[in-house]
């Protein structure tokens, strides 16, 4: 029978009130359909939600509340479309130089025929 190595146990840390509030807010954003809604509706929703979060998590200071709102507003934004220039830069960066491609093809062809 083999002996199993015993790994040291990791201590499980409890999330901070800020981390709990952040995670809860992200869940609310996904469940409430805030993503893609009109900016005025988002502002009203965030005003109400941040007010609720400050009452639910009184441990949060003003900086945490501001960061929470900023993170939530960023999370609720639809993904940005890439510009044409950015797509071209990505394609060029991923492209293999012609000399390398020809060398690889010749080496592969020689290996197959050998």
C-alpha positions in Angstrom: 0.0 0.0 0.0 1.4 3.4 -0.9 1.7 6.1 1.7 0.0 9.4 0.8 1.8 12.6 1.4 -0.1 14.8 3.8 -0.3 18.4 2.8 -0.5 21.0 5.4 -4.0 22.3 5.9 -4.7 25.7 4.6 -6.5 28.0 7.0 -9.8 29.2 5.6 -10.1 32.9 5.9 -13.5 34.6 6.3 -14.2 37.2 3.7 -14.2 40.8 4.8 -17.4 42.7 4.9 -16.2 44.6 1.8 -15.7 41.4 -0.1 -19.1 40.0 1.0 -20.8 43.3 -0.1 -18.9 43.3 -3.4 -19.9 39.7 -4.2 -23.5 40.3 -3.2 -23.7 43.4 -5.3 -22.3 41.5 -8.3 -25.0 38.8 -7.8 -27.7 41.5 -7.6 -26.5 43.1 -10.8 -26.6 39.8 -12.7 -30.1 38.9 -11.3 -31.7 42.3 -11.7 -30.9 42.9 -15.4 -28.9 46.1 -14.7 -26.4 45.2 -17.5 -27.5 47.0 -20.7 -30.3 49.0 -19.1 -30.6 52.8 -19.7 -28.0 54.9 -17.8 -30.7 56.8 -15.9 -32.2 53.5 -14.7 -28.7 52.2 -13.7 -28.0 55.4 -11.7 -31.3 55.0 -9.8 -30.7 51.3 -9.2 -27.2 52.0 -7.9 -28.4 54.8 -5.7 -30.9 52.4 -4.1 -28.6 49.5 -4.0 -25.7 51.4 -2.4 -28.1 52.8 0.2 -29.2 49.2 1.0 -25.6 47.9 1.1 -24.5 50.7 3.6 -27.4 49.7 5.9 -26.7 46.0 5.5 -22.9 46.4 6.0 -22.4 49.2 8.5 -18.7 48.2 8.7 -18.0 49.8 5.3 -16.4 53.2 5.3 -16.9 55.9 2.8 -14.0 54.8 0.6 -15.3 51.2 0.5 -18.8 52.4 -0.5 -17.3 54.6 -3.3 -15.2 51.7 -4.5 -18.2 49.3 -4.4 -20.2 51.7 -6.5 -17.3 52.2 -9.0 -16.8 48.4 -9.3 -20.6 47.8 -9.7 -20.9 50.5 -12.4 -18.0 49.1 -14.4 -19.4 45.5 -14.0 -22.8 46.7 -15.3 -21.3 48.2 -18.5 -21.5 46.1 -21.7 -18.2 44.9 -23.1 -16.5 47.4 -25.3 -16.2 46.6 -29.0 -12.7 46.5 -30.4 -11.8 49.2 -32.8 -10.6 48.2 -36.3 -7.1 49.4 -35.4 -7.0 47.1 -32.4 -8.2 44.1 -34.4 -5.5 44.8 -37.0 -2.8 45.1 -34.3 -3.9 41.7 -32.9 -3.8 40.0 -36.2 -0.4 41.5 -37.1 1.0 40.5 -33.7 -0.3 36.9 -34.1 0.9 36.5 -37.7 3.9 34.3 -38.4 6.6 35.9 -40.5 6.6 34.4 -44.1 10.2 33.1 -43.7 9.3 31.1 -40.6 6.1 29.7 -42.3 8.1 28.6 -45.4 10.8 27.1 -43.3 8.3 25.1 -41.2 6.5 23.9 -44.3 9.7 22.7 -46.0 10.8 21.0 -42.8 7.4 19.2 -42.5 7.4 18.2 -46.2 11.0 16.8 -45.9 10.0 14.8 -42.8 7.0 13.4 -44.6 8.9 12.3 -47.7 11.8 10.9 -45.8 
